């Protein structure tokens, strides 16, 4: 009897630019690091079980919640977001409770390349890639049900007409804009909350939004809060060093200034031990204090 073909993978490729991906940044910004862990948990089970898809069976969300010590409600919210951002295929999840995506299947092809040299890899109806994208060593049992021409998943399907596609793109564009605007508001609110010695931001103009969007490509919301905390502690930035100047939100958002603040360029100079002792004793050394005490006895 022939040995049954192994479906899952022992490992899968992990892109070193994973955390630089805008969708991952957006995922983390909206739900925190828990959401990234949920996504990685799903990827592990997809590649481990069938290799290129996971049947989301009843109760799986509770198992995941127990394994990750998170609420099933949060897991459901994250999965919905993953589908909205095409990190998972929303159509298959809605119709068949199947978790997969084009990206998952493209990586699956690369992972089984060496295995396919000995045994042809067979895939079924949940295959999302068309014939032109499917490698020669991948055998799809029925491209009519899984290719680009499939009535359920094709861009040519009436449900995915040009009009609907346009609406979906507009909806996605609006959602992304709304998410970015939320991030801009969070950054401004964090600044106003933390940098109490600096001028408050009262108007979030389009120009400021544009600058913040540019900085969000390199910094997370958490990193912004850390930078604002560093700025608030700086006597130079907050105008406590005797100079008739203090920084502003726009000054902080300047890329060069932001880097300098993050690297500690404007941190207060550390006092030497003798300076601290001098301040504590009102300018008197310990020896002078001892002599003063003796003279009073």
C-alpha positions as CSV (number, residue, x, y, z in Angstrom):
1,X,0.0,0.0,0.0
2,X,1.4,3.4,-1.0
3,X,2.2,5.8,1.8
4,X,-0.4,8.6,2.0
5,X,0.9,11.9,0.7
6,X,1.9,14.3,3.4
7,X,-0.2,17.4,3.3
8,X,1.3,19.8,5.9
9,X,4.7,21.4,6.2
10,X,7.3,21.0,8.9
11,X,8.3,24.7,8.5
12,X,7.3,27.6,6.3
13,X,9.3,30.6,5.0
14,X,9.1,33.7,7.1
15,X,9.9,37.0,5.3
16,X,12.4,39.1,7.2
17,X,10.4,42.2,6.2
18,X,7.3,40.8,7.9
19,X,7.1,43.5,10.5
20,X,7.8,46.3,8.0
21,X,4.7,45.3,6.0
22,X,2.1,48.2,6.2
23,X,-0.7,45.7,6.8
24,X,1.1,44.2,9.7
25,X,1.8,47.7,11.1
26,X,-1.8,48.5,10.7
27,X,-2.9,45.3,12.4
28,X,-0.6,45.9,15.3
29,X,-1.6,49.5,15.6
30,X,-5.3,48.6,15.8
31,X,-5.2,45.6,18.1
32,X,-1.7,45.5,19.6
33,X,0.9,42.7,19.5
34,X,-1.8,40.1,20.4
35,X,-3.2,40.4,16.9
36,X,0.2,39.7,15.3
37,X,0.4,36.6,17.5
38,X,-3.1,35.5,16.4
39,X,-2.1,35.8,12.7
40,X,1.1,33.9,13.3
41,X,-0.9,31.2,15.2
42,X,-3.2,30.8,12.2
43,X,-0.3,30.6,9.7
44,X,1.3,27.8,11.7
45,X,-1.9,25.8,11.7
46,X,-2.6,26.5,8.0
47,X,0.9,25.2,7.0
48,X,0.9,22.4,9.6
49,X,-2.5,20.8,8.8
50,X,-3.3,21.0,5.1
51,X,-0.3,23.1,3.9
52,X,-2.3,25.8,2.1
53,X,-5.6,26.2,3.9
54,X,-7.2,25.6,7.3
55,X,-10.8,24.4,7.9
56,X,-12.1,26.7,10.7
57,X,-14.0,24.0,12.5
58,X,-16.5,24.7,15.2
59,X,-14.8,25.4,18.5
60,X,-11.4,26.3,16.9
61,X,-11.8,29.9,18.2
62,X,-12.2,28.6,21.8
63,X,-9.1,26.3,21.4
64,X,-7.1,29.3,20.0
65,X,-8.4,31.5,22.9
66,X,-7.2,28.9,25.4
67,X,-3.8,28.4,23.8
68,X,-3.1,32.1,23.5
69,X,-4.9,33.2,26.7
70,X,-7.0,35.7,24.8
71,X,-10.8,36.2,24.4
72,X,-12.6,34.5,21.5
73,X,-14.3,37.9,20.8
74,X,-10.9,39.5,20.2
75,X,-9.9,36.6,18.0
76,X,-13.0,37.0,15.9
77,X,-12.4,40.8,15.5
78,X,-8.8,40.1,14.4
79,X,-9.8,37.5,11.8
80,X,-12.4,39.9,10.4
81,X,-9.7,42.5,10.1
82,X,-7.4,40.0,8.4
83,X,-10.1,39.2,5.8
84,X,-10.7,43.0,5.2
85,X,-7.0,43.5,4.5
86,X,-6.7,40.4,2.3
87,X,-4.2,38.8,4.7
88,X,-6.9,36.1,4.6
89,X,-9.5,35.4,1.9
90,X,-12.8,36.8,3.1
91,X,-14.9,35.1,0.5
92,X,-13.7,31.6,1.4
93,X,-14.0,32.3,5.1
94,X,-17.6,33.5,4.7
95,X,-18.7,30.7,2.4
96,X,-16.8,27.7,3.7
97,X,-15.1,28.7,7.0
98,X,-11.8,28.2,5.3
99,X,-8.7,30.3,6.2
100,X,-6.2,30.8,3.4
101,X,-5.0,33.5,1.1
102,X,-3.0,34.0,-2.2
103,X,0.1,34.9,-0.2
104,X,-0.2,31.7,1.9
105,X,-0.5,29.6,-1.2
106,X,2.4,31.3,-3.0
107,X,4.6,30.6,0.0
108,X,3.3,27.0,0.1
109,X,4.4,26.4,-3.5
110,X,7.9,27.4,-2.6
111,X,8.0,25.3,0.5
112,X,7.0,22.1,-1.3
113,X,9.3,22.6,-4.2
114,X,11.9,20.0,-3.1
115,X,9.2,17.6,-2.0
116,X,7.5,17.9,-5.4
117,X,10.7,16.6,-7.1
118,X,9.8,13.1,-5.8
119,X,6.0,13.3,-5.6
120,X,3.6,15.6,-7.4
121,X,1.7,17.9,-5.1
122,X,-2.1,17.8,-5.4
123,X,-4.4,20.6,-4.3
124,X,-8.1,20.9,-4.3
125,X,-11.0,23.3,-4.5
126,X,-9.7,25.8,-2.1
127,X,-6.8,26.7,-4.4
128,X,-6.9,30.4,-5.2
129,X,-4.1,30.7,-7.7
130,X,-4.8,30.6,-11.4
131,X,-3.1,28.3,-13.9
132,X,-0.6,31.0,-14.9
133,X,0.5,31.4,-11.2
134,X,0.5,27.7,-10.3
135,X,3.8,25.9,-10.6
136,X,4.1,22.9,-12.9
137,X,4.7,20.6,-9.9
138,X,1.4,21.5,-8.4
139,X,-1.5,19.5,-9.7
140,X,-4.9,21.2,-9.2
141,X,-7.7,18.5,-9.3
142,X,-10.2,20.9,-11.0
143,X,-9.2,24.4,-12.1
144,X,-12.8,25.0,-12.9
145,X,-13.5,25.2,-9.2
146,X,-10.3,26.9,-8.1
147,X,-8.9,29.0,-11.0
148,X,-9.3,32.6,-11.8
149,X,-12.3,31.6,-14.0
150,X,-14.2,30.0,-11.1
151,X,-17.6,31.4,-10.6
152,X,-17.1,31.6,-6.8
153,X,-13.7,33.2,-6.7
154,X,-13.0,34.8,-10.0
155,X,-12.7,38.5,-10.7
156,X,-15.0,37.9,-13.6
157,X,-17.8,36.6,-11.4
158,X,-20.9,38.8,-11.5
159,X,-20.5,39.3,-7.8
160,X,-17.1,40.8,-8.5
161,X,-18.1,43.0,-11.4
162,X,-16.3,46.2,-12.2
163,X,-18.9,48.2,-10.3
164,X,-18.6,46.1,-7.1
165,X,-14.8,46.0,-7.4
166,X,-14.8,49.8,-7.6
167,X,-17.0,50.1,-4.6
168,X,-14.8,47.7,-2.6
169,X,-11.7,49.6,-3.5
170,X,-13.4,52.9,-2.5
171,X,-14.6,51.3,0.8
172,X,-11.1,49.9,1.5
173,X,-9.6,53.3,0.6
174,X,-12.0,55.1,3.0
175,X,-11.3,52.5,5.7
176,X,-7.6,52.9,5.4
177,X,-8.0,56.7,5.5
178,X,-10.2,56.4,8.6
179,X,-7.6,54.2,10.3
180,X,-4.8,56.6,9.4
181,X,-6.8,59.5,10.7
182,X,-7.5,57.6,13.9
183,X,-3.7,57.0,14.3
184,X,-3.0,60.7,13.7
185,X,-5.5,61.6,16.4
186,X,-4.0,59.2,18.8
187,X,-0.5,60.6,18.2
188,X,-1.7,64.2,18.8
189,X,-3.7,63.1,21.9
190,X,-0.5,61.4,23.3
191,X,1.5,64.5,22.6
192,X,-1.0,66.7,24.4
193,X,-1.2,64.3,27.3
194,X,2.5,63.7,27.8
195,X,4.2,66.9,26.7
196,X,2.5,69.1,29.3
197,X,5.2,71.8,29.1
198,X,5.0,72.3,25.4
199,X,2.3,74.2,23.4
200,X,-0.8,72.1,22.9
201,X,-2.0,71.0,19.4
202,X,-5.4,72.5,18.8
203,X,-5.8,71.9,15.1
204,X,-4.9,68.7,13.2
205,X,-4.4,70.2,9.8
206,X,-4.0,68.3,6.5
207,X,-0.3,69.3,6.5
208,X,0.2,67.9,9.9
209,X,-1.7,64.7,9.0
210,X,0.6,64.3,5.9
211,X,3.7,64.6,8.1
212,X,2.4,62.2,10.7
213,X,1.5,59.6,8.0
214,X,5.1,59.8,6.7
215,X,6.5,59.2,10.2
216,X,4.1,56.3,10.8
217,X,6.0,54.4,8.1
218,X,8.9,54.2,10.5
219,X,7.4,54.6,14.0
220,X,4.6,52.9,15.9
221,X,2.2,54.6,18.2
222,X,4.0,53.1,21.2
223,X,7.3,54.5,20.0
224,X,5.8,57.9,19.6
225,X,4.7,57.8,23.2
226,X,8.2,56.9,24.3
227,X,9.6,59.8,22.2
228,X,7.1,62.3,23.7
229,X,8.1,61.1,27.2
230,X,11.8,61.7,26.4
231,X,10.9,65.2,25.1
232,X,9.0,66.1,28.3
233,X,11.9,65.2,30.5
234,X,14.3,67.3,28.5
235,X,15.0,70.8,30.0
236,X,16.3,72.0,26.6
237,X,13.2,70.9,24.6
238,X,10.7,72.2,27.3
239,X,12.5,75.6,27.7
240,X,13.6,74.9,31.3
241,X,17.3,75.5,30.6
242,X,17.1,79.3,30.8
243,X,16.7,79.9,27.1
244,X,13.7,81.8,25.7
245,X,12.7,78.9,23.4
246,X,10.8,75.7,23.6
247,X,9.9,73.0,21.1
248,X,6.6,72.5,19.5
249,X,4.7,69.5,18.0
250,X,5.7,70.5,14.5
251,X,9.4,70.7,15.6
252,X,9.2,67.2,17.1
253,X,7.6,65.8,13.9
254,X,10.6,67.0,11.9
255,X,12.3,63.7,10.9
256,X,15.8,64.9,12.0
257,X,14.6,66.2,15.3
258,X,12.6,63.1,15.9
259,X,15.6,60.9,15.4
260,X,17.7,63.1,17.7
261,X,15.1,63.0,20.5
262,X,14.8,59.3,20.2
263,X,18.6,58.9,20.4
264,X,18.8,61.1,23.5
265,X,20.6,64.0,21.9
266,X,18.6,66.5,24.0
267,X,18.6,64.5,27.3
268,X,19.6,66.4,30.4
269,X,23.3,66.1,31.2
270,X,24.0,63.7,34.0
271,X,25.3,65.3,37.2
272,X,28.6,64.0,38.7
273,X,28.4,62.6,42.2
274,X,30.1,65.7,43.7
275,X,27.5,68.0,42.0
276,X,24.6,66.0,43.5
277,X,26.2,66.2,46.9
278,X,26.7,69.9,46.6
279,X,23.1,70.4,45.6
280,X,21.8,68.3,48.5
281,X,23.9,70.1,51.1
282,X,23.1,73.6,49.8
283,X,26.6,74.1,48.5
284,X,28.4,72.7,51.6
285,X,30.7,69.8,51.6
286,X,30.4,67.0,54.2
287,X,33.5,68.2,55.9
288,X,32.2,71.7,56.2
289,X,28.9,70.5,57.6
290,X,30.8,68.4,60.3
291,X,32.9,71.5,61.3
292,X,29.7,73.6,61.6
293,X,28.1,71.0,63.9
294,X,31.1,70.8,66.1
295,X,31.2,74.6,66.4
296,X,27.6,74.6,67.7
297,X,28.2,72.0,70.4
